Amino acid sequence: MTKLPNLVWLPAAALSMNVFAADYLTVAQAQQVMFATADEFIVQAVHLNDDQLDAIKDKAGVKQRSAEPDVWMVKEGGEFAGWFLTDQVIGKHEFISYAVAISPAGKVIGLEIMSYRETHGGQVRNPDWRIHFMGKQLGDKFKLNKDIPNISGATLSCRNITDGVKRLLALHDVALQAIKVS
């Protein structure tokens, strides 16, 4: 008869494992960080059709996963101030939740990492890295390690956030610019 190993210690080992997931900002907090003087965040129902999804992929070089992205129209004193979008990209193994603020002219005016679940590469939250996205618009170059610096140990996170920001700018170009913003 074979004796089974004593596995009593397994639950304790599982509980002692390091947990790296971290939530840094809620949607409301990210909105306040990027549009501090805004007084209205209006949920914008966006339903992308197949042609729009294809156009986003063509413009950004990466696929838009959701046909119903999370978008808010932002107003300040009753005037259109820009767009606030949340999204997720995969890091190495886990999703990274982030938010992008886009000006009425279609330029990035804010990028915040809301949740980061990877064991390495959290340096993408560093303002010195995120500043490289400010002022970028769809026609600009987004080449990692040239236009946007890479972070050693966070290459996949850097690449996928960079691709994600470009994809959201393509979404703006394809779908948001057509929305009446009065």
C-alpha positions in Angstrom: 0.0 0.0 0.0 1.4 3.4 -1.0 1.4 6.1 1.6 0.2 9.5 0.4 2.4 12.5 1.3 1.3 14.8 4.1 -0.1 17.9 2.3 -1.3 19.7 5.5 1.2 22.5 4.8 -0.1 23.4 1.3 -2.8 25.9 2.5 -0.3 27.8 4.6 2.2 27.9 1.7 -0.5 29.2 -0.6 -1.4 31.9 1.9 2.2 33.0 2.3 2.7 33.5 -1.5 3.5 37.1 -2.5 0.6 38.9 -4.1 1.6 41.6 -6.6 -1.8 42.8 -7.9 -2.3 46.4 -7.0 -5.2 48.7 -7.7 -4.0 52.3 -7.7 -6.9 54.4 -9.0 -10.7 53.9 -9.4 -12.3 55.3 -12.5 -13.5 58.3 -10.6 -10.0 59.0 -9.2 -8.4 58.7 -12.6 -11.0 61.1 -14.0 -10.1 63.6 -11.4 -6.4 63.2 -11.9 -6.7 63.8 -15.7 -9.5 66.3 -15.8 -9.2 68.1 -12.4 -11.5 71.0 -13.2 -14.1 69.0 -15.1 -17.6 69.1 -13.7 -19.2 66.4 -15.9 -18.3 62.9 -17.0 -21.0 61.6 -19.3 -20.9 57.9 -20.1 -20.9 57.6 -23.9 -22.5 54.5 -25.3 -20.2 53.5 -28.2 -21.1 50.4 -30.3 -18.4 49.7 -32.9 -19.5 47.8 -36.0 -17.3 45.4 -37.9 -16.1 48.1 -40.4 -15.1 50.4 -37.5 -13.3 47.5 -35.7 -11.4 46.8 -39.0 -10.6 50.5 -39.4 -9.2 50.7 -35.9 -7.0 47.6 -36.5 -5.8 49.1 -39.8 -4.9 52.5 -38.2 -3.4 51.1 -34.9 -1.9 47.9 -36.1 -3.6 46.0 -33.2 -7.1 44.6 -32.8 -9.8 46.4 -30.8 -11.1 43.6 -28.5 -14.3 45.2 -27.4 -17.1 46.5 -29.6 -18.3 48.5 -26.6 -15.4 50.4 -25.2 -15.6 52.3 -21.9 -15.8 56.0 -22.9 -16.9 59.2 -21.1 -17.4 62.6 -22.7 -15.9 65.2 -20.4 -17.3 68.7 -19.9 -16.0 71.7 -18.0 -18.4 74.6 -17.4 -20.7 73.1 -20.0 -18.0 73.0 -22.7 -16.6 69.9 -24.3 -13.2 69.3 -22.6 -12.2 65.9 -24.1 -12.6 62.2 -23.8 -11.8 59.8 -21.0 -11.4 56.1 -21.9 -10.5 53.1 -19.8 -9.0 49.9 -21.3 -7.0 46.8 -20.5 -4.0 45.3 -22.1 -2.1 42.1 -21.2 1.3 42.5 -19.6 3.3 39.3 -19.6 0.6 37.2 -17.9 -2.0 39.5 -16.4 -4.1 42.4 -17.4 -3.1 46.1 -16.9 -6.0 48.5 -16.5 -5.3 52.0 -17.6 -7.0 55.2 -18.6 -6.3 57.7 -21.3 -7.5 61.3 -21.6 -7.8 62.7 -25.1 -8.1 66.3 -25.9 -10.8 67.7 -28.3 -8.0 67.9 -30.9 -7.2 64.2 -30.6 -4.0 64.4 -28.5 -3.2 62.4 -25.4 -3.4 64.7 -22.4 -3.2 62.0 -19.7 -2.3 58.4 -19.1 -2.8 56.7 -15.8 -2.2 53.0 -14.7 -5.2 52.1 -12.7 -4.4 48.5 -11.8 -1.2 46.5 -12.3 -1.1 42.8 -11.6 2.3 41.7 -12.9 5.2 40.7 -10.6 7.6 42.9 -12.6 7.5 46.0 -14.6 5.4 48.3 -12.4 7.7 51.1 -13.5 5.2 51.8 -16.2 3.4 53.8 -13.5 6.4 56.2 -13.4 5.5 59.7 -14.6 8.9 59.9 -16.3 7.8 57.1 -18.6 4.2 58.1 -19.1 5.2 61.6 -20.0 6.4 60.3 -23.4 2.7 59.8 -24.5 1.7 63.4 -23.8 0.7 65.3 -26.9 0.8 62.1 -29.1 -1.8 61.9 -31.7 -2.7 59.1 -34.1 -0.4 60.1 -36.9 2.6 60.3 -34.6 5.2 57.5 -34.3 4.8 55.1 -31.4 7.9 52.8 -31.9 8.9 51.3 -28.6 12.6 51.9 -27.8 12.7 54.8 -30.2 9.7 57.1 -29.7 8.6 55.6 -26.4 11.4 54.3 -24.2 11.4 50.7 -23.1 11.8 49.7 -19.5 14.1 46.8 -18.8 12.0 44.0 -17.2 8.8 45.5 -18.5 9.1 45.2 -22.2 5.8 43.4 -22.8 4.0 45.9 -20.5 5.6 48.8 -22.3 4.8 47.4 -25.7 1.2 46.6 -24.9 0.4 49.9 -23.2 2.0 51.7 -26.2 -0.1 49.7 -28.6 -3.2 50.3 -26.4 -2.8 54.0 -26.4 -2.4 54.1 -30.2 -5.5 51.8 -30.5 -7.5 54.2 -28.3 -6.4 57.1 -30.5 -7.5 55.1 -33.5 -10.9 54.5 -31.8 -11.1 58.3 -31.3 -10.4 58.9 -35.0 -12.8 56.2 -36.2 -15.8 56.6 -33.8 -15.5 59.5 -31.3 -14.9 62.3 -33.7 -18.3 61.7 -35.3 -20.1 62.1 -32.0 -21.8 65.5 -31.6 -20.2 67.1 -28.5 -22.5 70.1 -27.9 
